[in-house]
Amino acid sequence: MCRPARINRAAPAPVFKELAVQVSNPIQTEIASVNGVALHSAGETPGAQELRQRACSELLRQAAIADGLLGANDVCSADGVLSEQACIAIELLLERKLPIAEPSEQACQRHYAAQLATYSSGERVRLRHILFAVTPGVDVAALRNRAETTLLDVRCHDGKNAEAVFAKAASTLSNCPSGAEGGELGWLRSADCAPEFAKEIFGQADVGVLPRLVHTRFGLHVVEVLEREAGEVQAFEAVRGAVAMALRQQEYVTALRQYLALLEGQAVLEGIEMTA
């Protein structure tokens, strides 16, 4: 799915990031449009992700006009930037179309019990890693093969030899500056890491080289956990508000995806694929 452009009050920015599909940027051979409204100028070739974002914005803009929240004289900009009036109208539209119920106490308790690591404080992990960075133009299949081969190699050693093997691999293969230090990242807390990295590392019991690659926005990581310091789980009452917010966020994301899918099904789309 994708995200509306320049909308930042209806929901936190991470919502729309989740809705945008990360893909390569193919060359456009025609002017993409939503119900006959062009999404870019004739000389512009926006990437697939950008095009989807513009299409979502335009679907919502047109829905706001249909609901009487925005004047029919509002014009779609060729660069995909919404007018201030359109942004306000879309916020009102989403408030009207996506009523989010307050999560029940039972739902909050279940979420809390399933995500205890998220609501713990003080946990620290000392680790090192080897990063195989995903950069524009890189052969991802070949990169994954190198990462998997390296993972198997460092897991085949133990004792002092294992430490030397990992350090050498990090210094010669890692795309992270920590490679110069054998991949050492020192002691980290969850907040020090990208969320997708923290999810794989914290709240676990594993010590040693993790049996699988860790995938993040930066690339593929071979990770070795050297030490762990357990954190303290916060009482449910202390994090009740954060739990409820997380559940409302999840419900909002689901509702927004469904609403955009509904608008897409009712629209005439030209020159754009809304799914990767």
C-alpha positions, -999 to 999 in steps of 0.1 A, spaced: 0 0 0 11 36 0 9 68 19 -8 102 11 17 130 6 21 158 30 -5 146 55 9 147 90 -19 153 114 -44 125 108 -19 98 120 18 96 130 42 96 101 53 59 108 17 48 97 23 61 62 58 47 61 43 13 68 19 17 39 45 26 13 60 -4 -5 98 -2 -10 105 -11 -47 128 0 -75 120 29 -97 109 18 -132 108 43 -161 72 55 -168 62 55 -204 28 72 -200 12 99 -177 -3 81 -147 -37 93 -137 -65 88 -112 -100 93 -127 -84 113 -155 -64 136 -131 -27 134 -140 -3 126 -112 28 141 -129 38 162 -158 47 148 -192 84 152 -187 85 137 -152 92 100 -144 84 95 -108 94 62 -92 69 35 -84 68 42 -47 64 80 -53 37 73 -79 17 52 -55 20 78 -28 6 104 -52 -22 81 -63 -32 76 -26 -32 113 -20 -53 119 -51 -78 92 -42 -83 108 -8 -84 143 -23 -111 133 -47 -130 115 -19 -129 147 2 -144 167 -27 -171 140 -31 -179 143 6 -183 181 4 -152 187 25 -132 203 -3 -142 226 -31 -143 212 -66 -120 240 -77 -91 226 -57 -64 216 -82 -41 186 -81 -5 198 -83 17 183 -110 44 177 -84 21 157 -61 21 183 -33 -14 188 -18 -28 223 -10 -33 233 26 -70 231 21 -68 196 7 -46 184 37 -72 198 61 -101 182 42 -84 148 40 -78 149 78 -115 156 83 -124 128 58 -103 103 76 -117 113 110 -152 107 95 -144 75 76 -121 58 101 -136 59 136 -112 42 159 -127 25 189 -110 25 223 -93 -9 228 -108 -30 256 -90 -38 288 -88 -75 277 -72 -65 244 -47 -43 262 -38 -71 286 -33 -96 258 -11 -72 238 9 -64 269 15 -101 277 26 -108 241 49 -78 240 66 -78 274 100 -71 259 86 -39 244 75 -27 278 107 -36 296 133 -10 306 169 -12 313 178 -43 292 212 -40 276 230 -62 251 267 -62 241 271 -73 205 290 -72 173 279 -75 137 289 -77 101 268 -55 79 261 -63 42 246 -30 31 218 -29 6 226 1 -17 211 13 -50 221 -10 -78 234 -38 -56 227 -74 -66 206 -84 -36 207 -121 -44 245 -121 -46 246 -100 -14 224 -124 5 245 -153 -7 277 -136 7 259 -129 39 246 -164 43 281 -178 35 297 -156 61 271 -166 87 278 -203 81 315 -196 83 315 -178 116 291 -203 132 315 -232 123 341 -220 148 342 -218 186 364 -206 214 391 -180 208 393 -190 172 357 -180 167 364 -145 181 393 -141 156 373 -154 127 344 -131 134 367 -101 138 385 -108 106 352 -112 86 339 -79 101 371 -61 92 372 -73 56 335 -76 47 314 -53 69 300 -21 54 297 -6 89 325 15 104 325 -9 133 342 -34 110 375 -17 120 368 -28 156 359 -63 147 323 -54 144 320 -43 180 290 -21 188 294 -22 225 265 -21 250 232 -11 234 197 -5 246 166 -10 224 163 27 218 198 28 203 188 6 174 165 6 144 132 -9 155 135 -39 132 170 -46 146 159 -42 182 130 -66 176 153 -94 167 179 -88 195 161 -77 226 137 -97 247 155 -129 237 177 -153 256 202 -162 228 239 -155 234 264 -162 206 261 -159 168 224 -157 159 213 -186 137 198 -164 110 205 -131 93 189 -100 108 172 -79 81 170 -41 85 166 -10 64 204 -9 62 209 -44 49 217 -78 62 234 -84 95 254 -113 109 250 -107 146 268 -121 176 254 -114 211 283 -113 235 265 -105 268 231 -97 281 218 -77 310 182 -84 318 158 -55 320 129 -49 343 93 -54 330 72 -23 337 38 -30 354 8 -30 331 -7 0 349 24 20 342 22 14 304 -15 11 300 -16 43 279 12 32 256 -4 -2 251 -38 14 242 -20 38 218 -2 9 201 -35 -9 195 -52 22 182 -23 26 158 -27 -9 146 -64 -5 140 -59 28 122 -34 12 98 -57 -16 90 -87 7 85 -67 31 63 -55 3 41 -91 -10 37 -104 24 29 -77 31 3 -84 -3 -12 -121 6 -14 -114 39 -32 -90 22 -55 -116 -3 -65 -140 25 -74 -115 45 -94 -101 44 -129 -63 42 -126 -41 46 -156 -4 40 -159 1 28 -122 2 -5 -103 -10 0 -68 6 -33 -56 42 -44 -60 
